[in-house]
Amino acid sequence: MSEIKVSRPHYATLKRARKGAERIADELGEEFGLDHAWEGNTLHFHRMGVEGHIEVSKKDVEVYVKLGFLLIGLRPRIEHEINRFCDENFGPVK
């Protein structure tokens, strides 16, 4: 198994940060076939061979993804897409 962790500060309201996380999950869902659902301020997502979450707080957003063996080869692409989505929705890392 392979893990991806991306943490970003954000300067939005919690409501706007949740909307950004929802956009990320929607785009990843379309591209990689993920289903997702909210539990509090944590958006959980999964599909066969992939599971993870996007946790939103008042100050930052954390994306955690666990890839199964068959998807380890896609890790660089998935990590790149997560960072790109975070840049677009929460701003680049400073």
matplotlib code that plots the C-alpha trace (Angstrom):
import matplotlib.pyplot as plt

x = [0.0, 1.0, -0.1, -0.4, -0.8, -1.3, -1.9, -2.7, -3.6, -6.6, -7.8, -11.5, -14.5, -15.2, -18.2, -16.1, -13.3, -15.9, -17.1, -13.5, -13.1, -16.4, -15.0, -11.8, -13.8, -16.2, -13.2, -11.4, -14.6, -15.1, -11.5, -10.9, -14.4, -14.5, -17.7, -17.7, -19.8, -19.5, -19.2, -19.0, -16.1, -14.5, -15.3, -14.6, -14.0, -13.4, -13.5, -11.9, -8.2, -8.5, -9.7, -9.1, -10.5, -10.4, -10.5, -11.5, -10.8, -11.1, -7.5, -6.4, -7.3, -5.7, -6.0, -5.2, -5.2, -4.4, -3.7, -4.0, -1.3, -2.7, -2.8, 0.6, 1.8, -0.7, 0.6, 2.6, -0.4, -2.9, -0.6, -0.1, -3.8, -4.4, -1.8, -3.2, -6.8, -5.5, -3.7, -6.8, -9.2, -7.0, -4.0, -0.5, 1.9, 3.7]
y = [0.0, 3.6, 6.7, 10.3, 13.1, 16.7, 19.5, 23.1, 26.2, 28.1, 31.6, 31.0, 30.4, 26.9, 26.8, 28.0, 25.5, 22.7, 23.8, 23.6, 20.1, 19.1, 20.4, 18.4, 15.3, 15.9, 16.3, 13.3, 11.3, 12.1, 11.3, 8.3, 7.0, 7.8, 7.9, 10.3, 11.4, 13.9, 12.9, 16.2, 18.2, 15.1, 14.1, 10.3, 8.9, 5.4, 3.0, -0.4, 0.0, 3.6, 5.1, 8.3, 11.6, 15.3, 16.9, 20.5, 22.7, 26.5, 26.9, 24.1, 21.2, 17.8, 15.2, 11.6, 8.8, 5.2, 3.4, -0.4, -2.4, -2.2, 1.6, 2.3, 3.1, 6.0, 7.6, 10.4, 11.3, 11.2, 13.2, 15.8, 16.1, 16.5, 19.3, 21.0, 20.9, 22.3, 25.1, 26.0, 25.8, 26.9, 28.7, 27.5, 26.6, 29.6]
z = [0.0, -0.6, 1.2, 0.0, 2.5, 1.5, 4.1, 3.2, 5.2, 4.0, 4.6, 3.9, 6.1, 7.1, 4.7, 1.7, 2.6, 2.7, -0.8, -2.0, -0.6, -2.3, -5.6, -5.2, -4.4, -7.4, -9.8, -8.4, -8.5, -12.2, -13.0, -10.9, -10.2, -6.5, -4.3, -1.4, 1.6, 4.4, 8.1, 10.1, 8.5, 7.0, 3.5, 3.0, -0.4, -1.8, -4.7, -5.1, -4.4, -3.0, 0.2, 2.0, 3.3, 3.1, 6.6, 6.8, 9.8, 10.3, 9.3, 7.1, 4.8, 4.9, 2.1, 2.9, 0.3, 0.7, -2.6, -3.0, -4.6, -8.2, -8.1, -6.7, -10.2, -10.4, -7.2, -8.9, -11.1, -8.3, -6.0, -8.7, -9.3, -5.5, -5.3, -8.4, -7.0, -3.7, -5.5, -7.4, -4.4, -1.5, -3.1, -3.7, -0.8, 0.5]

ax = plt.figure().add_subplot(projection="3d")
ax.plot(x, y, z, "-o")
ax.set_aspect("equal")
plt.show()
